Amino acid sequence: MIIPIKTIDGIRADFPILNEKVYGKSWVYFDNAASGQKPKAVIQAITEYYEHTHSNVHRGVHYMSQRATDKFEHARKRVAQFLNAAETHEIIWTTGATEGINLVAATYGRKFLKAGDEILISGMEHHANIVPWQMLCEEKGCILKVIPMLDNGTLDMQAFDSLLSEKTRFVSVAYVSNALGTINPVKEIIQKAHALRIPVLLDGAQASCHFLVDVQELDCDFYVFSGHKVFGPTGIGVLYGKSELLDIMPPYKGGGEMIETVTFEKTTYAGLPFKFEAGTPDIANAVGLGAGIDYLEEIGWDFIQKQEDLLFQYAMEEIKKLKEVILYGTAPEKVSVISFLIDGVHPYDVGTILDKMGIAVRTGHHCTQPLMARLGIPGTVRASFAFYNTKEEIDRLIEGLKKAIKMLR
Ligand code: 7TS
C-alpha cells in the first residue's frame, strides 16, 4: 500500500491558486495538460532566490554571483537526477519543450541531414514537434514522413515498421499525446530506430508530469520537457541529449556564456552544457524548477500515479454513462486525459458553459490540427487531471456536462 505523506487536503493547501473562486464558485482546474499549477515550494524558491541570492551566474568572483551559480547548477543537477541522465552536462536549459525541439532541428538537423533524408514523426504530434521539422525540410530538402494513427488513438506500429528505412535519418515522437493522452510505445520505437543507427528525440512535454522518465533506460538520444507542465515555472525547460551527440552539434544561438575565446577572426565555443546557453539564463526559474522536482519527489510518484489513476477511472466510468458523449482516444495505455465531444455540439459551447460553472477545460484543436483532421473533427473538449484534483471536482464536471447536454442538444 502507498501511504501518502499528505492528505489530498494537505496537498491542495500547497497550491494557493486552487482556492480561487471563479464566478463566485470554487474553481475546478482540469486544464493541467496545458500547464500545471505551482506549489508554494516553487513560488517561495523563486522569491527566496530574488530576495537573498540574485546576481548573474558564471561571472565575477563576488560572493552572490557564486551563490547564484551554485543554486543554478544545483537545479541542473536535480534535473539530471530526475531524468537519470548519465552526466549533468547533458542537461541544457531551454525556454520549454518547443525550444528544445527547435534547437535539435536547427543544430543536429542542419548539420547532419541533407536533401532526400527522411524525418519520421507521428500523426499525433503537437505542432511543436511538426513545424520545426517542416522548416528544416524546406531549408534542406528533407522529407517528412508520418506514422499514422489507428482509430483508437494508438500508433500504427506496422506502418512504423514499413516507414522506418535506411532513408530515415531522424525520428521525433511524443512520448504521450497531449490531445488524447495515449502513451506511445517509445521503447520499441527507439530500439527499432537504433537498429538502423537512427537517433530518436522524445517529446516528453506530457510525460514528465505523469510518471518518472529514465532517459538511460529508454536509451533516447534527446528528450525535451517544459518546466511549467511539471508544476514548475513558465519560461524554463530542458533539453537532454547524449553527450556524444551534443558534442558534435554546432551551437544554437551565439553570444556570451557559450564561448571559450572570441577574436574578430574566430570564436571558439564553450563545452557542454554552456555551448547551447547563450546569454544570461533564466536563473530564477531554473531554481524554481529544481524546487518543483523536489516537491514532486516529496509527494512521491507512486502516490501521484495512484491518485491520477483513481480520478481517471472514476471520470471514465461517469462520462461513459452520458450517451451523448463521444470519446476520442481510447488507447489501453493512457495518462489522465479525457478528450471528448457532445454529439452535434461545438466544443467551444461546451467549454463556455463549463467555464460559467467555474470549471476550466481546454477546447479546440490542442495544437494538433493534423490529428483533428485525421479524426474528422474541428477539436475536442479536453479534461486533464493532476494529483491535486478530486472526485468531487469530477462530479462537478459531470453535472456541468449534463447541463450542457440539456441546453445545447
Ligand atoms: N509537446 C507537447 C506534447 C505538448 O503537449 C506541448 C504543449 C508542447 C510540446 C509545447 O510545450 P511548450 O511548453 O513549449 O509550449 N501542449 C499544450 C497543450 O496541450 N495545451 O496547451 C499547451
Residues whose N, C-alpha, C, O or C-beta is under 5 A from the ligand:
A	BS01	7TS	A33 A34 G96 A97 T98 E99 H126 A128 A174 V176 N178 D203 A205 Q206 S226 H366
